[in-house]
Amino acid sequence: MALVVQKYGGTSVGNIEKIANVAKKVIRTKEEGNDVVVVLSAMSGETDRLLQLAQKAADEPDPRECDSLVSTGEQITVALLAIILKAMGHRAKSFLGFQVPVNTDNAFKKARILEVGTEAIRKELQQGGIAVVAGFQGVDEENNITTLGRGGSDTSAVALAAALQADVCDIYTDVDGVYTTDPNICGNARRLDRITYDEMLEMARAGAKVLQPRSVELAKKYNVPVCVRSSFTDEGGTLVTREDKDMEKEVVAGVTYDRDQAKITVVHVPDRPGVAARLITPLSEHNIVVDMIIQNASILGHTDLTFTVSRKDIREATRIVSEVAKEVGAEKVEIDDNVAKVSIIGVGMISHSGVAAKMFETLAHEGINIMMISTSEIKISCVVEAKYTELAVTVLHDAFCLGEES
């Protein structure tokens, strides 16, 4: 007998028929002799619908009340699945975040998990039941409902798997695994049987929508085997796991892109200690994630500082940075939200030279200008004009021979 955590995304629970299909998969796993914990997202589009209601109610809706509102989406799906499982003759019980409990900090809309209780769920499993848990949500120390941010149900599932010491965490979605790039852009994209935690984490951070980055961080930290599967077929699947020698053979494992990027440049900044911190720290204090950062060489005591943030944060980030820019004596703040980030990722890059040169030459050959560059041991990212996103992905995918094997 194994303990299996299964997570189903919004497209998997989009209506009653799809939830019934999920119930069948859950029952099959249960009848194979496993204990099963199911984590659900809201129905596809429901969170957006609820957020739109909040925006109609107020130009800047209160974050606490927004979390209270959008958390109702998961409450609906877990209750419906529990109802269907019971109607099919199986014991089941739904749990909301505060009933588990999933304890978080109080950063509304972007809360981070502090601790996951296991007693209530273990009690249900010991009695032969199926635990159905609302993903995406938790509770802070003052009993306020919190949410974990976009893709937070992935994080909920992995955190539960870690706390329960589950044998595997299956993430069911609308694709049958992790691909070398987006199959909607490259028809010859290839599904990967295995991928390392580090590669998956970099791919998720660089724009791949298959898994939420925080969920991969947790999986790596607690060594939780994660398998990405399709809700609509039993074929395929990609195991996210620790690195092994065979996995080092691929120099580049995948190409990703992220259109949710905006570039902010603070022009003619006094080049003295502490100025960069004064510009970036207020963004962190407002839970705005800064991605790539580049500072130009100092000329006559001044420099330009450029960084990227999510497009959804650009309005607030611009306001914050503009205020600080005036205080430090910068000349102006320039905004460009017509950009995208394209990245290549692979653990094999650690031991192979010439990868960056090949990437830059490939983009140059297509007339694609690189605005910013960022690197790590296993990733190279370039910011380019948004209109070149698909072309850049396609030519890089071909350059590194990532397509389907003939």
Secondary structure, DSSP 4 states (H G I P E B T S, - for coil): --EEEEEE-GGGGSSHHHHHHHHHHHHHHHHTT-EEEEEE-PPTTHHHHHHHHHHHH-SS--HHHHHHHHTHHHHHHHHHHHHHHHHTT--EEEE-GGGTTEEE-S-TTS--EEEE--HHHHHHHHTT-EEEEE-SEEE-TT--EEE--TTHHHHHHHHHHHHHT-SEEEEEESSSSEESS-TTT-TT--EESEEEHHHHHHHHHTT--SS-HHHHHHHHHHT--EEEEESS-SS--EEEE---GGGGG-S--EEEEEEEEEEEEEEEEE-STTHHHHHHHHHHHTTPPEEEEEEPPPBTTEEEEEEEE-GGGHHHHHHHHHHHHHHHT-SEEEEEEEEEEEEEE-GGGGG-SSHHHHHHHHHHHTT----EEEEETTEEEEEEEGGGHHHHHHHHHHHTT-S---
